[in-house]
Amino acid sequence: MTELSAEGAVMGVDEPEVRTTAGVVRGAGEASGSAVFKGIPFAEPPVGALRFGAPRPVRSWDGVRKAVEYGTPPPQSAAFGMDALVSGDAVDEGDWLSLNVWTPDPAPGAGLPVIVWMHGGGYVIGMSGLPEYDGGRLAREGAVVVVTLNYRVGIEGFAHIEGAPANRGLLDQVAALEWVRDNIRAFGGDPDRVTIVGQSAGAGSVAALLAMERAAGLFGRAVAQSVPGVFFSPELAADIAREFAAELGVRPTVEGLGAVAPRRLPAVVDAVGARGGEFAERWGPAAHALIPVAPVVDGEVLPRAPWEALASGAGRDVELVVGHTRDEFRLMMMLRGLIGEVTEDQAEAALRTFGPGGSVGDSGGGSAAGSAAGSGGGSAGGSAGGDAYRAAFPAASAEELYELVQSDWVFRMPSLHLAEAQIAGGGRAHVYELVWEAPGMGGILGACHGLDVPLVFGNLGEGLPALLLGEEPPAAAEELSRLVRAAWTGFAAGEKPGWSPYDIERRSVRLFDAIPSEAAYPEEVSRGLWREHVFGALPLRG
């Protein structure tokens, strides 16, 4: 075995070793000279006395720690069968807070740009060890160091619990970014060139990190793919947490919920989420959308909703790429068996629940650059929101309206508004839309939610990518993935992503298709409907 250098690393082809601030880790090398290190702890297990607490720095270890297997994921909801991937007593031991590093040049001082990936999963599922998140190809072909990580989800990470800090999952992400700052140089990365990238809930995390003072300075660039607009007020989050606790017959406190084994909590989230209709009068759109946990705008960990924070200049020094897919909600409709089945009544209910408040041109809560307090971020479109959509899309069927309004509410318009808030605050943003249609499932998914993930990593044939792209991905998928990866890694290296910055006059965006192009933002009708809407913290109603 080769000895460690004074700088912290000497890389044998088969068993590369790196000295971190906590101790030496041994990863796996490849013939190309690149290396991967898996399951490196960046914080102490948040169980026992540390349950529901902010992450604590990991304790040092003696000797060499093997880093060739992914760490234990946090407890998972049953969504997509994710609970089956976390079994046995290991999940209760709490070794959830680990990260993985892929480096194409594992030598200290290589000075490569760094991409830190925040996975999605609706804040209730997600783990860094899924095959679609393997960073090997992205790192090797993009000449970047790629870091993926686990963070607490569900009740462990986001429930608003009495006696616990809010947004523990976000605090985990900050702790991982601090680890990157302190250690990534030894893996060949440049701690002054860190780009955070996230999709779905990971993009919501990116938006939150842009607004968090304690994350300032830990990254210089950001990519947010399909930003969800769901953030909770403390009152709403606390009310939902009371229902979690009532399901278990305990109090919604650290002591009450801390007496319940971690592996039991995801089923409680699923049970309460499934009963969302019972709470519609109190929880509003969050109940209808079956979203039981989300980041909380608590005034401390997350001082303000991201849109308000960015419009006030919080992220002006961070260059931003943000965008969405064209058919965001199509995947959810397929999973719920709704494609071809949506009725007029279902469409009308969706329009009333998720449509923007007020008619077109009537603010109902101020501009995107204003305070979120005016509307509390709620849709509450009522008949006005539904009428506006029907007038704007007169030829749309019930199913098309159902899909459109939910695509806009949960992902498309929050993503666009984040870019506009960044510009209002004096920063710069580049906007994109993925319009290339997934060939899997007979082509019914269109340019759906999640299609961007395999394109970013270049992993086109396992897990969710196989569903979206088919068992044999077409050559067009490989080529588009190459272009997306080049844009993201080039951006991380300090370049422009390959198209013009967004501005409120020309509204120029990148359209990722088989042949990408630059054009005016294509969802202009939806943009007009949501022009005066304020995305902020969803309130507790009544």
PEUR-V991405 format. One record per residue. N is the residue number from 0. RES is the residue in one letter. PHI is phi in radians with two decimals (none if undefined). PSI is psi as a letter, one per 20 degrees, with the letter a starting at -180 (none if undefined). D_FIRST is the distance of its C-alpha to the first C-alpha in whole Angstrom. Layout:
# PEUR-V991405
n res phi psi d_first
N RES PHI PSI D_FIRST
N RES PHI PSI D_FIRST
This chain:
# PEUR-V991405
n res phi psi d_first
0 M none p 0
1 T -1.28 q 4
2 E -1.34 q 6
3 L -1.21 q 9
4 S -1.42 r 12
5 A -1.10 h 16
6 E -1.30 i 17
7 G 2.23 i 15
8 A -2.73 p 12
9 V -2.35 p 10
10 M -1.90 o 10
11 G -1.33 q 7
12 V -1.09 g 10
13 D -1.62 h 9
14 E -2.33 m 8
15 P -1.16 q 9
16 E -2.20 q 9
17 V -2.38 p 13
18 R -1.64 o 15
19 T -1.64 r 18
20 T -1.14 h 21
21 A -1.72 i 21
22 G 2.71 a 17
23 V -1.52 p 13
24 V -2.09 q 13
25 R -2.04 o 11
26 G -1.81 b 12
27 A -2.20 p 13
28 G -1.73 r 13
29 E -2.18 q 16
30 A -1.05 h 16
31 S -1.21 i 19
32 G 1.72 i 16
33 S -1.38 r 17
34 A -2.60 q 15
35 V -2.34 q 17
36 F -2.22 p 17
37 K -2.04 q 19
38 G 1.19 k 21
39 I -1.37 p 20
40 P -1.26 p 23
41 F -1.96 i 25
42 A -2.73 r 28
43 E -1.21 q 29
44 P -1.01 p 30
45 P -1.47 m 34
46 V -2.29 r 36
47 G 1.11 c 38
48 A -1.16 i 39
49 L -1.70 j 37
50 R -1.05 p 39
51 F 1.10 j 41
52 G -1.74 r 39
53 A -1.14 q 38
54 P -1.10 q 34
55 R -1.86 q 32
56 P -1.00 q 29
57 V -1.19 q 26
58 R -1.31 q 25
59 S -1.22 q 22
60 W -2.26 q 19
61 D -1.66 q 17
62 G 1.29 b 14
63 V -1.95 p 12
64 R -1.72 p 14
65 K -1.19 p 14
66 A -2.30 m 16
67 V -2.17 i 16
68 E -2.28 q 20
69 Y -1.09 q 23
70 G -1.25 r 24
71 T -1.11 p 28
72 P -1.24 q 31
73 P -1.21 r 34
74 P -0.94 q 37
75 Q -2.09 q 38
76 S -1.12 r 42
77 A -1.38 i 43
78 A -0.97 p 44
79 F 1.04 j 42
80 G 1.25 k 41
81 M -1.19 h 38
82 D -1.08 h 39
83 A -1.20 i 38
84 L -1.47 i 34
85 V -2.21 o 34
86 S -2.30 r 35
87 G 1.42 a 35
88 D -1.39 i 34
89 A -1.02 h 31
90 V -1.12 h 33
91 D -1.29 i 35
92 E -1.31 i 32
93 G 1.42 j 32
94 D -1.40 l 28
95 W -1.53 h 30
96 L -1.60 n 29
97 S -2.34 r 25
98 L -2.42 r 24
99 N -2.29 q 22
100 V -2.26 p 21
101 W -1.92 p 21
102 T -2.35 p 20
103 P -1.43 i 20
104 D -2.43 m 19
105 P -1.37 m 16
106 A -2.33 p 16
107 P -0.98 p 18
108 G 1.54 j 22
109 A -1.12 h 22
110 G 1.20 k 25
111 L -1.36 q 26
112 P -1.12 q 28
113 V -2.17 p 28
114 I -1.96 p 29
115 V -1.92 o 30
116 W -1.69 p 31
117 M -1.86 o 34
118 H -1.26 r 35
119 G -1.66 a 38
120 G 2.35 k 40
121 G 1.09 j 43
122 Y 1.14 j 41
123 V -2.14 i 42
124 I -2.37 r 39
125 G 2.26 q 35
126 M -2.74 q 32
127 S -1.35 i 29
128 G -1.54 j 27
129 L -1.21 q 30
130 P -1.05 h 29
131 E -1.19 i 32
132 Y -1.73 j 30
133 D -1.07 p 26
134 G -1.61 j 26
135 G -1.05 g 24
136 R -1.21 g 26
137 L -1.03 g 28
138 A -1.18 g 25
139 R -1.17 g 24
140 E -1.43 h 28
141 G -1.73 i 29
142 A 0.94 l 26
143 V -2.33 q 26
144 V -1.54 p 24
145 V -1.95 p 25
146 V -2.12 p 25
147 T -2.08 q 27
148 L -2.61 q 28
149 N -1.66 q 30
150 Y -2.42 q 33
151 R -1.15 p 36
152 V -2.14 r 39
153 G 1.06 b 42
154 I -1.09 g 43
155 E -1.02 h 40
156 G -1.75 h 40
157 F -2.36 i 43
158 A -1.09 q 46
159 H -1.56 n 48
160 I -1.86 p 48
161 E -1.07 p 50
162 G 1.60 i 48
163 A -2.08 q 45
164 P -1.16 q 44
165 A -1.29 q 45
166 N 0.97 l 42
167 R -1.11 h 39
168 G -1.11 h 38
169 L -1.18 h 38
170 L -1.11 h 37
171 D -1.06 g 34
172 Q -1.12 h 34
173 V -1.10 g 34
174 A -1.07 h 31
175 A -1.14 h 29
176 L -1.16 h 30
177 E -1.15 h 30
178 W -1.07 g 26
179 V -1.04 g 26
180 R -0.97 g 28
181 D -1.52 i 26
182 N -2.23 i 22
183 I -1.18 h 22
184 R -1.03 h 22
185 A -1.19 i 18
186 F -1.74 j 18
187 G 1.66 j 20
188 G -1.67 r 23
189 D -1.84 o 27
190 P -1.15 i 28
191 D -1.62 j 31
192 R -2.28 m 31
193 V -1.86 p 31
194 T -2.04 p 33
195 I -1.64 p 34
196 V -2.32 p 35
197 G -2.60 q 37
198 Q -2.22 p 39
199 S 1.04 c 42
200 A -1.02 h 41
201 G -1.15 h 38
202 A -1.25 h 41
203 G -1.08 h 43
204 S -1.14 g 40
205 V -1.03 g 40
206 A -1.05 g 43
207 A -1.14 g 43
208 L -1.09 h 40
209 L -1.09 h 42
210 A -1.64 i 45
211 M -1.67 p 43
212 E -1.07 h 43
213 R -1.27 i 40
214 A -1.68 i 38
215 A -1.05 p 40
216 G 1.53 i 37
217 L -1.53 i 34
218 F -2.69 q 35
219 G -1.95 i 37
220 R -2.44 r 38
221 A -2.59 q 38
222 V -2.21 p 39
223 A -2.09 o 41
224 Q -1.82 o 42
225 S 1.15 m 45
226 V -1.32 p 46
227 P -1.32 q 47
228 G -1.55 j 50
229 V -1.64 o 50
230 F -2.30 q 50
231 F -1.81 q 52
232 S -1.33 q 54
233 P -1.02 h 53
234 E -1.15 g 57
235 L -1.15 g 56
236 A -1.08 h 52
237 A -1.18 h 53
238 D -1.16 g 56
239 I -1.14 g 54
240 A -1.09 h 51
241 R -1.11 h 55
242 E -1.23 h 55
243 F -1.00 g 51
244 A -1.14 h 52
245 A -1.10 h 56
246 E -1.06 h 54
247 L -1.70 i 52
248 G 1.29 k 55
249 V -2.23 r 53
250 R -1.50 q 54
251 P -1.42 l 52
252 T -2.17 r 50
253 V -1.02 g 46
254 E -1.19 g 48
255 G -1.16 g 50
256 L -1.27 h 47
257 G -1.19 i 44
258 A -1.43 i 46
259 V -1.75 p 45
260 A -1.02 p 41
261 P -0.91 h 39
262 R -1.15 i 40
263 R -1.50 i 43
264 L -1.26 h 44
265 P -1.03 h 43
266 A -1.11 h 46
267 V -1.19 g 48
268 V -1.04 g 48
269 D -1.10 g 48
270 A -1.14 g 52
271 V -1.19 g 53
272 G -1.06 h 52
273 A -1.18 h 54
274 R -1.68 j 57
275 G -0.91 h 57
276 G -1.02 h 60
277 E -1.14 h 62
278 F -1.93 j 60
279 A -1.02 h 62
280 E -1.15 h 64
281 R -1.61 h 62
282 W -1.81 i 59
283 G 1.05 c 60
284 P -0.99 h 58
285 A -1.06 h 55
286 A -1.24 g 56
287 H -1.12 h 58
288 A -1.47 i 54
289 L 1.00 l 53
290 I -1.97 n 50
291 P -1.58 i 50
292 V -2.42 q 47
293 A -2.91 r 46
294 P -0.99 q 46
295 V -1.93 p 48
296 V -1.43 n 50
297 D -1.59 i 50
298 G 1.50 i 51
299 E -2.17 f 48
300 V -1.10 g 44
301 L -2.05 n 46
302 P -1.10 h 49
303 R -2.48 q 51
304 A -1.07 q 51
305 P -0.96 h 48
306 W -1.13 g 51
307 E -1.18 g 53
308 A -1.09 g 50
309 L -1.16 h 50
310 A -1.10 h 53
311 S -1.57 j 53
312 G 1.74 j 51
313 A -1.07 h 48
314 G -1.98 k 45
315 R -1.10 h 47
316 D -1.56 i 44
317 V -1.89 o 42
318 E -1.32 p 42
319 L -2.17 p 43
320 V -1.94 p 43
321 V -2.55 q 45
322 G -2.97 a 46
323 H -2.67 r 47
324 T -1.56 r 48
325 R -1.24 g 51
326 D -1.95 l 52
327 E -0.92 g 50
328 F -1.50 i 52
329 R -1.08 h 52
330 L -1.07 g 49
331 M -1.09 h 50
332 M -1.13 g 53
333 M -1.11 g 52
334 L -1.14 h 50
335 R -1.63 j 53
336 G 1.21 k 55
337 L -1.79 i 57
338 I -1.15 p 57
339 G 1.43 j 61
340 E -2.15 i 62
341 V -1.29 p 63
342 T -1.67 r 66
343 E -1.06 h 68
344 D -1.12 g 68
345 Q -1.14 g 64
346 A -1.11 g 64
347 E -1.12 g 67
348 A -1.11 g 65
349 A -1.15 g 62
350 L -1.11 g 64
351 R -1.16 h 66
352 T -1.38 g 62
353 F -1.92 i 60
354 G -1.19 q 62
355 P -1.17 q 63
356 G -1.18 q 65
357 G 1.39 r 68
358 S -1.50 r 70
359 V -1.02 p 68
360 G 1.53 i 69
361 D -1.79 o 70
362 S -1.09 g 67
363 G 1.08 k 67
364 G 2.68 j 64
365 G 1.62 r 64
366 S -1.47 r 62
367 A -1.13 h 58
368 A -1.52 i 58
369 G -1.56 a 60
370 S -1.32 q 59
371 A -1.27 i 58
372 A -1.16 h 60
373 G -1.06 g 63
374 S -1.97 i 62
375 G 1.09 j 59
376 G 1.29 j 57
377 G -1.38 q 59
378 S -1.39 f 61
379 A 0.80 l 64
380 G -1.10 h 65
381 G 1.03 b 68
382 S -1.16 h 71
383 A -1.11 g 70
384 G -1.10 g 67
385 G -1.14 g 68
386 D -1.09 h 71
387 A -1.12 g 69
388 Y -1.17 g 66
389 R -1.12 h 69
390 A -1.23 h 71
391 A -1.33 h 68
392 F -2.18 m 67
393 P -1.12 h 70
394 A -1.64 i 69
395 A -1.29 q 66
396 S -1.37 r 66
397 A -1.01 g 66
398 E -1.15 h 62
399 E -1.14 g 61
400 L -1.14 g 63
401 Y -1.00 g 61
402 E -1.23 g 57
403 L -1.03 g 58
404 V -1.15 h 59
405 Q -1.39 h 56
406 S -1.04 g 54
407 D -1.19 g 55
408 W -1.16 g 55
409 V -1.55 h 52
410 F -2.34 g 50
411 R -1.19 g 52
412 M -1.27 h 54
413 P -1.02 h 51
414 S -1.16 g 49
415 L -1.10 g 52
416 H -1.15 h 53
417 L -1.13 g 50
418 A -1.09 g 50
419 E -1.20 h 53
420 A -1.17 h 53
421 Q -1.06 g 50
422 I -1.19 g 52
423 A -1.04 h 55
424 G -1.50 j 53
425 G 1.66 j 52
426 G -1.72 a 49
427 R -2.20 q 48
428 A -2.43 q 47
429 H -2.02 p 47
430 V -1.99 q 48
431 Y -2.41 r 47
432 E -2.37 p 48
433 L -1.52 o 47
434 V -2.02 i 50
435 W -1.13 p 48
436 E -1.62 p 49
437 A -1.15 p 46
438 P -1.45 i 47
439 G -1.21 r 46
440 M 0.97 k 49
441 G 1.24 j 51
442 G 1.46 j 51
443 I -1.35 i 53
444 L -1.51 i 50
445 G 1.05 b 51
446 A -1.59 m 49
447 C -1.60 r 48
448 H -1.00 p 46
449 G 1.58 i 42
450 L -1.12 h 42
451 D -1.24 h 40
452 V -1.09 g 37
453 P -1.09 h 36
454 L -1.18 h 37
455 V -1.24 g 35
456 F -1.54 i 32
457 G 1.36 j 33
458 N -1.73 n 32
459 L -1.80 i 35
460 G -2.18 j 35
461 E -2.22 q 34
462 G 1.08 c 36
463 L -0.99 h 39
464 P -0.95 h 38
465 A -1.13 h 39
466 L -1.12 g 42
467 L -1.37 h 43
468 L -1.83 i 42
469 G 1.57 r 43
470 E -1.13 h 41
471 E -2.14 n 41
472 P -1.01 p 41
473 P -1.23 r 43
474 A -1.02 h 42
475 A -1.11 h 44
476 A -1.16 g 41
477 E -1.08 g 38
478 E -1.20 g 40
479 L -1.14 h 41
480 S -1.03 g 38
481 R -1.03 g 36
482 L -1.21 g 39
483 V -1.14 g 38
484 R -1.06 g 35
485 A -1.11 h 36
486 A -1.14 g 38
487 W -1.21 g 36
488 T -1.25 h 33
489 G -1.10 g 35
490 F -1.09 g 37
491 A -1.11 h 34
492 A -1.40 i 33
493 G 1.89 j 36
494 E -1.58 r 39
495 K -1.26 q 42
496 P -1.24 i 41
497 G 2.10 j 43
498 W -2.60 r 47
499 S -1.25 q 49
500 P -1.08 q 49
501 Y -1.34 q 52
502 D -2.46 q 55
503 I -1.34 i 58
504 E -1.72 g 60
505 R -1.47 h 59
506 R 0.94 l 56
507 S -1.35 p 54
508 V -2.38 r 51
509 R -1.54 p 48
510 L -1.79 o 49
511 F -1.48 o 46
512 D -2.28 a 48
513 A -0.94 h 47
514 I -2.10 o 48
515 P -1.08 q 48
516 S -2.54 r 50
517 E -2.03 p 52
518 A -2.69 r 55
519 A -1.15 q 57
520 Y -0.88 p 55
521 P -1.38 i 57
522 E -1.67 l 57
523 E -1.13 h 60
524 V -1.12 g 63
525 S -1.12 h 60
526 R -1.02 g 59
527 G -1.12 h 63
528 L -1.11 h 63
529 W -1.80 j 61
530 R -0.98 g 61
531 E -1.73 j 63
532 H -1.28 q 61
533 V -1.93 p 58
534 F -1.54 p 55
535 G -2.68 b 54
536 A -1.46 p 54
537 L -1.15 p 56
538 P -1.57 r 58
539 L -1.43 p 60
540 R -1.84 p 63
541 G 1.18 none 66
